[in-house]
Amino acid sequence: MSQSTTSRLISLDAFRGFTIASMVLVNNPGDWGNIYSQLGHAEWNGWTFTDWIFPFFLFICGVSMTFSLGRRAEAGDDKGALLRQLFKRAAIIFLIGLTLNLIPNFNFETVRIPGVLQRIALCTMLAAPIVVYFNWNRQCVWIVGLLGIYTVLMLFIPIADVQGRIAAGVLEPGRDFGAFMDRLLLDGHLWAKSKTWDPEGLISTLPALCTQLFGVLAGRWLLSKTSAAEKTVWMMIAGLLCLWLGAMIDATFMPINKSLWTVSFSIFMTGWALLIFSCFYWLMDANESKMLREKTHSIFLPFTIYGMNALFIFAFSGLIAKMLAFIKFSEVNGSTITLKGVLYAPLQSLPIAPVNASLLFAIFFNLSMFFVAWFMWKKKWFVKV
């Protein structure tokens, strides 16, 4: 069966839903002191399951851009109008992310300006003209060029760290070129846990942009007239090659590091995105067996439901998590307890290990968010910007 180039990719919705469900799970444990290692980010170098999530979002954004923006540009739509539409969408996403950072204190003097949604917005804004005005081979040149610029900046430009030590190529927390630029341009508005660097900083947005552009290339491949089986096979091969190349770069000159979004991390995680998405694609859109496709549609329906309102669930789950920590109650002994603490206490009293109680809270939180997504899906409420 040859996948139509005009039909909606159910597999992309499901892959997006898998990603948002994973994000809700890892972002909302009962207790951050009790989590399984794979449900937290790598402390610095290396990677975990959790480190899949953000690159997958950007990869999905890239595929979606090709199916909407890129296809319309090639069909002759006004390119300026397309860019204005994407810039407006990016601005709204940026403002949603910034608003979430402001809640609940609304302190503009110390608000963190970078963030996940802010990075998605910047990558979308920067990717838009590359998608509209350049063909696939020039998009490849952009990727190589951006990764090259990032490598030069991070490895060869001497900078002073917070202690005044001057060095080049030091890829340690707060001592890299990206952290130097973040302090220079965003001092006082960085990640509260570090204050001297930000995991969604400005310079690391360059290789993050490349992750989105890898998704753009995948989208172009999916829109080609190649058979669905061949598309799947070559995505899997490309995914394995990216894993190999990312691992080689990690072993030679630049470690896999999510906080710095290193070249090796960008390529390595693109490999995983291609492999996981190609599985969704084959099972849900490309398989010759109609019975198998229908069965997998039913099995993965919860992911598809999640994926249809991913941005809303992303923002809503973040807002609810903040409210659970902000709303407090006074206890008899004069101390206070958060609403999250009240909800978590019954799970803590169960005869299970603390790490499992913490995971159980995350699962229940995820189920509550899925109920919201399911209700919106049943009502055909799809929030888009």
Secondary structure, DSSP 8 states (H G I E B T S, - for coil): ----SSS--HHHHHHHHHHHHHHHHHH--S-TTS--GGGS--SSBS--GGGGHHHHHHHHHHHHHIIIIIHHHHTT--HHHHHHHHHHHHHHHHHHHHHHHHTTT--TTT-----HHHHHHHHHHHHHHHHHH--HHHHHHHHHHHHHHHHHHHHH--EE-TT--EESS--STTTSHHHHHHHHHHTTSS-TTTSS--TT-STTHHHHHHHHHHHHHHHHHHTSSS-HHHHHHHHHHHHHHHHHHHHHHHHHTS--BTTTT-HHHHHHHHHHHHHHHHHHHIIIII-S-HHHHHHHHHHTHHHHHHHHTHHHHHHHHHHHHHHHHH-EEE-TTS-EEEHHHHHHHHHHTSSS-HHHHHHHHHHHHHHHHHHHHHHHHHTT-----
